[in-house]
Amino acid sequence: MPLDDGPLPPALARRVLEHLGFPEPPPPTREGLSALYRAWCERVPFDNTLKMMALRSGAEGELPGTRAADFFASWLAHGTGGTCWPSSNALHALFRAAGFDARRVAGSMRDLGVISHGSVKVRIDGLDWLVDSSMLVNAPLPLGHDVFISGDPVVPAEVEAVDGTHLVWWHAPPGDAYLPLRLLTDPAPFDVYVDGYQRSRERSPFNQRLYARRNRSGELVILVGRTRYSRTAAGVTSSDLTPADLRRSLRDDIGLSEAHVDGWVSTGALEASFAPPAGGQPPVPAARMPPSMR
């Protein structure tokens, strides 16, 4: 298929916006941007269930959700999200459909110099804002000259201007350290997203075991393998789940449909999520701390 992804069909865009709580598109203002991104953060999960199913079944061609229309069709039917490349592309398409000046960008997660992450910038009144479908930090992040430190205790984030670009710092359980994301490619054409997603078939932390994350009001819920983490303003709790518990959490916490969870289980993904992790995460560069900790 051609390496292009056209605009969302108007009827599909309306259905998505309505499902997010917007009978009409929000105005392309800072307030509208904040409202639409907050709705996304609370209703569209970051999860690898579709990707696991495709990899375990040996499916060839484009990975699930590569096209924004396919991403949203699955979300409307089953509550699924995706990993960074498909979810960023879908978020970009939605903001464009709603009338925002949005563009795809790409960067290096953990600031390792390798393009490994997709994200979205939206320009309003001459200022760029980052709306990231993976970090799900609840509020757009300003990309100006000043250091920005979020006041959200559940999904903290910080931004600083460095070497003509920006470093974005964030963290989520089970890790304790902030992870740096350096924004590099701006704008990023669709083929960069397709290539990044396809390359992740060979190496990604989201290929072998379950990873799912969704924001609730005042709470962040994360499933990593068989473990459920919950972070609130009071701190982090964790618990190991049984297979039945994990299935229930995918439905109740992440919002996936029963049919989708059954399909995911049928590929052996449930058993794989209870197996010890293979390999490890790439290291965070030494002696790196976000602005608030220096």
N, C-alpha and C positions, 0 to 999 in steps of 0.2 A: 504494500500500500504506500502511497506517497507520504513523504515526511512532512505533513502539514496537518493541522487540526483547526478546522474552520470554526466560526462562532457557534455558540449553542443555538439550536432551533428555538425560536421565541416561545413556543408552547412548552418545551422542556424547561427553559429558563423560568417561566412563570410557575411551573409546578415545583421546582426546586425552591424558589423564593417563598412560595406559600408554605412549603413544608418547613422552612426555616422561620416562619412566623411573619412574613411580609406579604400582605395582600397586594401591595404595590411596591415597586422597587424603592429602596431608601434613596434619599437625595444624595448626589455625589459630593457630599461635604464631609468635613472631618467627623461630624456627629453621625452621619449616615455610614461612613466607613467603620466607625467604632461599633455601631449597632450590628452591622452585617457580620463583621469579623467575630464579635462576641457570640452571635448566634451560631456561627460555624464551629467555634471552639467548644460549644456546649452540646452540639447535635451531630457533628460529623467526627467519628473516631479516627485515630491513627492506628491502623492495624494491618497485620500481614497475612490475614487468613486467606484472602483470594490468591495472593502470591504463593503461599505454601501449597495451596491446592493445585495451582498450575505447575509448580516445580515437581511436586510429588507424582502428578499424573503424566509427566513428560511432555506436556503441551509445548508446541513450537510456535513460532511467530511472535507477535506482540504479546506482552504480558497483560494480564487483566487491568482494565482501567487506564490503559495508555491514552485512549481518547476520552475527552471530557464527557461526551454523551454517554459512553459506556460506563464510566465511573458513576455518573449520576443515576443511570438506569438501575444499577445494582444497589446504590444507596437508597433510592426510593423503594425498591422492592424488598431489600433485606437489611438495611441499616449499615452496610459495609462502608469502610473508608478505604485507606490504602497507605502505602509508604510515601516517601517524600516526593518522588517524581510524579506519579499519577495524581496525588492529592494536590500538589502545587499547580499542575496544569489545569485541573478542574477548578481550583479556587480562582486562578487567573481568568478562566473562561467565564465564571460566574460574575466576577467583578466587572469584566468587560461588558457582559450582557446587561448589567445593572447601570451602565453608563459611567463607570469609573475609568480613569486614565491609569490602567494597570499594565504591568509588563512582567514577563518571566525573567528571573535572574537565577544565577547558580553560584555556588561557593564551595569552600572546603571545610567540611565538618572536622573538628579537632585541629583545624589550621595546619594540615599536613602538606599543603601545596597541591593536592589532587582534587579535581572537581568531583564532589561526591554528594552534593545536596542541592535540591531545587527549592526556590522560594519565590515570593512575589513582592514587588514594590508597587505602591500606588502613589501617584503625585497629586497633591491638592495644594493649590495656591503657591506653587513653586517649591514645596517641601515634599521630599519622599518619605513614605512610611512603609515599614516592613510588616507584612501580614503573612505569617508563616504557618503552614498547615501541619507541620510536624511538631513544632514547639508548643503550639496551642497556648499562647501566653495571655489570652483573654483580651488584650488591648493592642492596637497597632503600636509599633515601636518607631519613634522619630529617628530619622537618619540625617541628623544635622551635624554641626561642628562641636556641640557640647556633649559631655558625658550624660547619658541618661540611665537612671537606676529606677527600675519598676518598684512600686510599693506593694505589689501583690505577694503575700507570703506563701501562697500555694503554688504559684507558677512564676517564680522570680526570673527576671531577665535584666541584662545591662547592655548598653551599647556605647562604643567609643569610636571616634574617627581616628584611623591609623593609616598612614602611607597612602593617602588618596582614596581609601575605601573605608569600610567599617568592620569592626569586630563585634559580633553579637555573642554574649555570654548567657548561658542558661543551664539549668540542671533539673533532673528528675530522678526519683528513686529508680533502681536501688543504689546508684552512685551518689557520692557525697560531693564530688568536685564539680565545679562549673565547667562546661564544655565550650570551647571557643568555635565560632563559625566565622570564617573570613569570607565576605562577599567579594566575588572576583569577576564573574561574567555578567555584564549588564549592557544591553539586554541579552537574554539567552534564547535563541530560536528553538522552535519545537524539536528540531532534530537533535539538539544537545540533550533535551529531556529523554527522547527515545533512546539515544545512545547510552545515557547514564543508567536508565532503567534496565536496558538489555544487558549492560556490563555487570549489573548487580546480580545477574544469574550466577555468576562465578564466585563472587565474594560479597557478602553482605551479612550483617548481624541479624537480618530478618528472613533468612532462608530456611533454617532448620527447626526452630522452636517458636512457639507462640510469643508474639509481642503485641499487646493491644493497650491503648490508652484513651481515656475519655475524661473530659472535665465535667464535673457536677457543680452545683452552686456551693461554693466553699470547700470543694473536695476535688482531688485528682486521684483517679483510680487507674492503676497500671497492673496488667497481667504479664509476667515474664516467665515463660515455661509454666510450671505448676504453682507459682507463687503470686499471690495477690498483695499489692501494696496500696495503701491509702494515705494520702497526705492532706492534712488540713492545717489551719493556722496553729493548732496545738502540737503538730509534729507528724511523724511517720509511724504507721503500724504495718505489720506484714503477717501473712499466714499462708501455710502450705495447704493446697486444696486437694481434695480427692477428684477423680475423673468426673463424678457427678457434680461436684461443687464447681469445677472449672466450666463445665457446660452451662451450668446455671448462671455463672458470673458473666459469661459471654453474652447471654441473653439479657440479664437484668442490669449489669453494670455497663457493658459496652453497647448494648442495644441491637445485637444481631438477631435475625429471625431464627426461629426453630429450624426451618428448612435449610437455612444456610449453615447453621451449626451442625446439623446432621450430615450435610455434604462435606463439610470440613473433616468431621470425624471419620467418614467413610474412606478418606484417602490415607488414613493412618496418622494424620497430623496430631491427633490427641495423644497417641502413644509416643510420638516423637517429642512432644512437648514435655513428657515426663522423663525423657532420657537425659543424661548429663550433657551439657553443652560441649560441642566440638570446637577446638581452637579457642581463640580469645579475641577481645576487642583490641584495636590498635591503640597504642599508648597515647596518653595526653602529653604533649610536649612539657618537659620539666620546667619547674619554677614559673608557672603561668597562673596568674590570679586575676580575677575581674577587678575593675576599678575600685569597688567598695572595699576590697580586702588588701589594698596596697598601702 
